[in-house]
């Protein structure tokens, strides 16, 4: 009887979904190693740039107001520039520095035992049934500290799930979906708000030179979006992904290099309390420096949250310092660190785990630079926006079409600001002609920009998440991660779009000084 029931379940939606994801995983894992995939893609960009460089396009680059021209990367000059800039292209690759600097501090905190004890203390106060939504919500909030979620929240989520006996890849996926899939949702204003607003306002002023857009014009919508995003990721993690992972990717716990989670000793509890106090005092002392209006941590306009503010530009060094300090205190108090050499050894161990990522980052940096230099990304974005405009659909369908378009373009152009700079000047004025406000256009952009982050290997942090997964299951590849994240991506795009349409229909305020309509 049980066998018949199981057979029927396998033929149902869950079985069909599982088979589809298994197929995606098999196909995806046949792709080359991510490092070699980026190399192949770079050669493909070179070839396409040479083929299309002689073609004239009608698409206008809104940043230059001139026709888009594809640049041939196979000319002698282009190849010479590629060779002479190869090293600086790699060393200037932003995600590389973010990851390595942060991991130095995290490595000290981890190998001293501070993080181990912190997790044990946290698990005592977090009900098991709320572990997944807690991880997701922390991932969403992490956007306030720019890219901190990628180097802190995602790997720690894997450790937390592993510690309580759950599948660590489910924890990584839930955190990744929160950090990256929910990138544009947050109830705390962050640097992404004024960044998008600046492009939205410039695009809107093409039609109305006097219009002004509030930097927090999407704040209420972004805050409310935390609710459906958390619920969707929670359901998919616990009911869909983790059962599948338990069947297909069993973790050999005796082979995972993580500290044992025994009961804390009195000395460890004392060391943890003092180390935590030191960290809290250091954080409070630092942020007291931000209070004065003349603080050097503010930008020229007095803002602390803009991307130009020194505070925002210091997030990664601060992660390094605020993990290093408690790690040192805890390590020396418990005897884990006896000499400075032990501290250096802890940093070295954290770097050894990043060796594969460093190799991938080298080839990823070269591909991203080539793709940008070729102008192919600009062509895809502007042509796509023009095609949507030509369809001349009703307002609601146009907004949904815009979300899908942005999600598609996001597979090729990862930078949120770069995409909006390219397609905003086309879409914002177009929707204003349909009586749709720039505020609503920007809200739709946020939905599409976030939803497909988690399924594109071209996203700079995607290879890093693969490395996190390989800590627990050695044969994880690109296909595995895509198959894990695809249900999240499709569900987020669908349900978040419905949330925006319902929000719009009910007339809830999008944010400060925002509206849904634009009066011509």
Secondary structure, 3 states (H helix, E strand, C coil): CHHHHHHHHHHCHHHHHHHHHHHHHHHHHCCCCHHHHHHHHHHHHHHHHHHHCCCCCCCEECCCCEECCCCCCCCHHHHHHHHHHHHHHHHCCHHHHHHHHHHHHHHHHHHHCHHHHHHHHHHHHCCHHHHHHHHHHHHHHHHHHCCHHHHHHHHHHHHHHHHCCCCHHHHHHHHHHHHHHCCCCCCCCCHHHHHHHHHHHHHHCCCCCCCCCCCCCCHHHHHHHHHHHHHHHHHHHHHHHHHHHHHHCCCCHHHCCCCCCCCCCHHHHHHHHHHHHHHHHHHHHHHHCCCCCCCCCCCCCCCCCCCCCHHHHCHHHHHHHHHHHHHHHHHHHHCCCCCHHHHHHHHHHHHHCCHHHHHHHHHHHHHHHHHHHHCHHHHHHHHHHHHHHHHCCCHHHHHHHHHHHHHHHCCCCCCHHHHHHHHHHHHHHHHHHCCECHHHHHHHHHHHHHHCHHHCCCCCCHHHHHHHHHCCCCCCCHHHHHHHHHHHHHHHHHHHHHHHHHHHHHCCCCCCCCCCECCC
